[in-house]
Amino acid sequence: MYDKTANLSGGEQQRVALARLLVQHPQIILADEPIASLDPALSESVISMLINLTSEYNITLVSSLHSVDYALRFFDRIIGLKEGKIYIDSSTSDIDEEKLKELYK
């Protein structure tokens, strides 16, 4: 209970960071790679927790992810950057395989 956060696992550290954030009652959360260095099961758990909490408390969530699969599965809207410019800005349901191939070309 009184461990330093450095002694916690990656997922536990993410949960502590989120708890610290929520006590401040933010209107928006900017999550920069919230699942970096986490295994797939824990990544899914952390993203689900973020989405559930932001939905429950009516908080806007903006997240940067390098995993397109997670972005498509968990988020409503994707903004994809290419060469420093917005290349994709649409709902996840409107993004197709061809558009993603072009983004990563």
N, C-alpha and C positions, 0 to 999 in steps of 0.2 A: 504494500500500500504506500510506503514511503520511499520507494526506489527512485533513483534519479532517472530521468527519461532516457539517458544514454544506455541504461541497463535494460530497457524495454525492447521488445521485438519491433520490427518495422511497422507492423499493423497496429500494435499497441501505441507506438509513437504517433501514428496518424490519428488514432482515436483521441489521444490526449490533446493533440493540436486542435482537433475539431471541438472538443469540449471547451478549451480555452477561448476559441472563437465564439461559440454559442453564448457564453455568459456575457459577452459584450453586446448581444442583440443586434447583429449586423443586418443591414438591408441587402447586402451583396457579399458573396464569398468569391474570391479569386483564388482558384486552386491550380497551382503550377505543378503539373505532373504528380497528382496526388497518389498515383499507383506505381511510381518509379521504384524499381528494386523490390517489388512485392511479387510473390508467386501468384499464379492465375486465380486460385480460390480466394486468396486474401484480397487481390485486386477487385474481384467482383463484389466481395463483401464491403470493402471500403467505398466503392462507387455507389453501391446500393444504399449504404448508410447515408452518404452525402445527399443523394437524391431524395431519400425518404425524409431526412431532417429538413432540407431546404423546402421541400413541398409542404411539410407539416407546419413550418414556421413562416411560410410565405417569403422565403429568402431567394433572391436571384443567385444562380450559380453560374460562374464563368470558369471554364477549366481548359487548360492546355493538355492535350494528350498526344502521344505519338502512336497510340494504338487505335487505328481506324475501326477495328472490330468493336472495341469497347465504346467508342464514340457513336457508332451506328446503332449499337444495342441499347445504350442507356440514355442518350440525349435526343432532344427534339430538333435541335438546330445545329448545323456544323458550319464553321467558317474555316476554310482551308487556305493557307497562304502559300504562294509560290513566288520565289524571287522577291520577297518583301512586299508583295501586293496580294490583295484579296482575289483569290481565284474561284473559290466556291463560297457561296453564302446562301444556304437553303435549308429547308427541313430535311431531316434524314430520309424521309420517305421519297424525296425527289432526287436523291443521289444514286447514280447508277455506276456500274463497274467501269464503263468507258470514261466517265468523268474522273474517277479515282485513278485510272491508268494515266490519264493526261496530267493529273496533279503530280504524280511521282515520276514522270518522264524526265 
